[in-house]
Amino acid sequence: MPTVFITGSNRGLGLEFARQYAHAGWRVIATCRDLGCSAKLSDLPGVEIHALDVTDYGGITVLAEKLRDKPIDLMLCNAGVFGADQEFGMVDADDFAETLKVNVIAAMMLAQAFRPHVAASQGRVMAFLSSRMGSIADNASGGFYIYRASKAALNAVVKSLSVDLESSGIVSLALHPGWVKTDMGGEAAPLSPGESINGLRKVLSQVTSQHSGKFLSYDGEEIPW
Ligand SMILES: NC(=O)c1ccc[n+]([C@@H]2O[C@H](COP(=O)([O-])OP(=O)(O)OC[C@H]3O[C@@H](n4cnc5c(N)ncnc54)[C@H](OP(=O)(O)O)[C@@H]3O)[C@@H](O)[C@H]2O)c1
């Protein structure tokens, strides 16, 4: 039975990843920052839940040590924030820094801490929830400085991981889930979490070493950096 490790699993796409992988018979290690805040997660059968605020970098190391004998076939770095005011003239430096801590630095720390767990598995995939908004090639509309910059930086991390972790047999990917109805995506989004995660699970099930260092959409499209 393969194992998936997911950050930010108490709502939105993380919860849907946990739900679908648990339903498919995977062993699910789900993390969220407040253990008390997701009845929906704790209601899922057989899911192992751990508390983790991804900006508590010491906490990432402690959890990695706690799980040291558990191979992780698929690590999903999903937890993310959008940032507050993003119009030119309105960007707040502290908010920008906080967004980078969650969306970029935490992903790097998770990759460093959990490399041995992923390397020891059969699946050996690290996948990072990015966004098409992080594509510099695709940016025709401008704005969204904080979110775009954070996901572009995450993409740079993923690309380097794909080179550096190749010798450990680890595939590193950036994923775009589409525009999805969650607290972050909002009600106007065209996709349900179920549709997005169905698509991403299909993409992930077809991943080989040839895909390492790629930026893939939920529908299989390769997105330019
Ligand atoms: N929805 C979309 O349309 C869309 C599009 C492109 C990319 N994405 C990406 O997909 C991922 C999931 O998005 P979503 O739509 O599910 O967002 P969401 O509904 O806002 O959920 C965000 C999740 O991240 C968690 N999180 C935030 N900061 C955290 C921290 N410091 N430590 C641990 N967990 C933290 C939240 O936990 P709390 O409940 O504790 O806050 C929550 O579980 C994000 O990386 C996002 O950028 C989403």
The ligand as an SDF file (V2000), in Angstrom:
LIG
                    3D

 48 52  0  0  0  0  0  0  0  0999 V2000
   -7.8770   27.0090   -5.3200 N   0  0  0  0  0  0  0  0  0  0  0  0
   -7.2650   27.3720   -6.4290 C   0  0  0  0  0  0  0  0  0  0  0  0
   -7.9140   27.8270   -7.4030 O   0  0  0  0  0  0  0  0  0  0  0  0
   -5.7640   27.2260   -6.5650 C   0  0  0  0  0  0  0  0  0  0  0  0
   -5.1970   27.5480   -7.8170 C   0  0  0  0  0  0  0  0  0  0  0  0
   -3.8230   27.4040   -7.9840 C   0  0  0  0  0  0  0  0  0  0  0  0
   -3.0420   26.9300   -6.9440 C   0  0  0  0  0  0  0  0  0  0  0  0
   -3.6080   26.6410   -5.7410 N   0  0  0  0  0  0  0  0  0  0  0  0
   -2.7220   26.1600   -4.6700 C   0  0  0  0  0  0  0  0  0  0  0  0
   -3.2100   24.9510   -4.1340 O   0  0  0  0  0  0  0  0  0  0  0  0
   -2.8620   24.8480   -2.7380 C   0  0  0  0  0  0  0  0  0  0  0  0
   -4.1270   24.5900   -1.9140 C   0  0  0  0  0  0  0  0  0  0  0  0
   -5.0250   25.6800   -2.1520 O   0  0  0  0  0  0  0  0  0  0  0  0
   -6.5260   25.7050   -1.6390 P   0  0  0  0  0  0  0  0  0  0  0  0
   -7.3170   26.2850   -2.7250 O   0  0  0  0  0  0  0  0  0  0  0  0
   -6.8960   24.4070   -1.0410 O   0  0  0  0  0  0  0  0  0  0  0  0
   -6.3870   26.8270   -0.4940 O   0  0  0  0  0  0  0  0  0  0  0  0
   -7.2560   27.0220    0.8410 P   0  0  0  0  0  0  0  0  0  0  0  0
   -8.6250   26.5360    0.6400 O   0  0  0  0  0  0  0  0  0  0  0  0
   -7.0430   28.4600    1.2240 O   0  0  0  0  0  0  0  0  0  0  0  0
   -6.5060   26.0710    1.8910 O   0  0  0  0  0  0  0  0  0  0  0  0
   -5.1780   26.3620    2.2260 C   0  0  0  0  0  0  0  0  0  0  0  0
   -4.6470   25.2590    3.1260 C   0  0  0  0  0  0  0  0  0  0  0  0
   -3.2800   25.6020    3.4590 O   0  0  0  0  0  0  0  0  0  0  0  0
   -3.1620   25.5830    4.8830 C   0  0  0  0  0  0  0  0  0  0  0  0
   -2.1260   26.4820    5.3850 N   0  0  0  0  0  0  0  0  0  0  0  0
   -1.9680   27.8050    5.1580 C   0  0  0  0  0  0  0  0  0  0  0  0
   -0.9150   28.2570    5.8580 N   0  0  0  0  0  0  0  0  0  0  0  0
   -0.4110   27.1970    6.5530 C   0  0  0  0  0  0  0  0  0  0  0  0
    0.6540   27.0170    7.4620 C   0  0  0  0  0  0  0  0  0  0  0  0
    1.4370   28.0360    7.8270 N   0  0  0  0  0  0  0  0  0  0  0  0
    0.8840   25.7770    7.9510 N   0  0  0  0  0  0  0  0  0  0  0  0
    0.0860   24.7360    7.5900 C   0  0  0  0  0  0  0  0  0  0  0  0
   -0.9480   24.8330    6.7720 N   0  0  0  0  0  0  0  0  0  0  0  0
   -1.1940   26.0640    6.2470 C   0  0  0  0  0  0  0  0  0  0  0  0
   -4.5390   25.9930    5.3920 C   0  0  0  0  0  0  0  0  0  0  0  0
   -4.6690   25.6400    6.7620 O   0  0  0  0  0  0  0  0  0  0  0  0
   -5.5310   26.5530    7.8150 P   0  0  0  0  0  0  0  0  0  0  0  0
   -6.9410   26.0780    7.7030 O   0  0  0  0  0  0  0  0  0  0  0  0
   -4.8850   26.2560    9.1230 O   0  0  0  0  0  0  0  0  0  0  0  0
   -5.3720   27.9840    7.3810 O   0  0  0  0  0  0  0  0  0  0  0  0
   -5.4150   25.1660    4.4540 C   0  0  0  0  0  0  0  0  0  0  0  0
   -5.4640   23.8310    4.8740 O   0  0  0  0  0  0  0  0  0  0  0  0
   -2.1620   26.1620   -2.3840 C   0  0  0  0  0  0  0  0  0  0  0  0
   -0.7700   25.9750   -2.4130 O   0  0  0  0  0  0  0  0  0  0  0  0
   -2.6110   27.1130   -3.4860 C   0  0  0  0  0  0  0  0  0  0  0  0
   -1.7010   28.1630   -3.7130 O   0  0  0  0  0  0  0  0  0  0  0  0
   -4.9560   26.7750   -5.5270 C   0  0  0  0  0  0  0  0  0  0  0  0
  1  2  1  0
  2  3  2  0
  2  4  1  0
  4  5  1  0
  4 48  2  0
  5  6  2  0
  6  7  1  0
  7  8  2  0
  8  9  1  0
  8 48  1  0
  9 10  1  0
  9 46  1  0
 10 11  1  0
 11 12  1  0
 11 44  1  0
 12 13  1  0
 13 14  1  0
 14 15  2  0
 14 16  1  0
 14 17  1  0
 17 18  1  0
 18 19  2  0
 18 20  1  0
 18 21  1  0
 21 22  1  0
 22 23  1  0
 23 24  1  0
 23 42  1  0
 24 25  1  0
 25 26  1  0
 25 36  1  0
 26 27  1  0
 26 35  1  0
 27 28  2  0
 28 29  1  0
 29 30  1  0
 29 35  2  0
 30 31  1  0
 30 32  2  0
 32 33  1  0
 33 34  2  0
 34 35  1  0
 36 37  1  0
 36 42  1  0
 37 38  1  0
 38 39  2  0
 38 40  1  0
 38 41  1  0
 42 43  1  0
 44 45  1  0
 44 46  1  0
 46 47  1  0
M  CHG  2   8   1  16  -1
M  END
$$$$
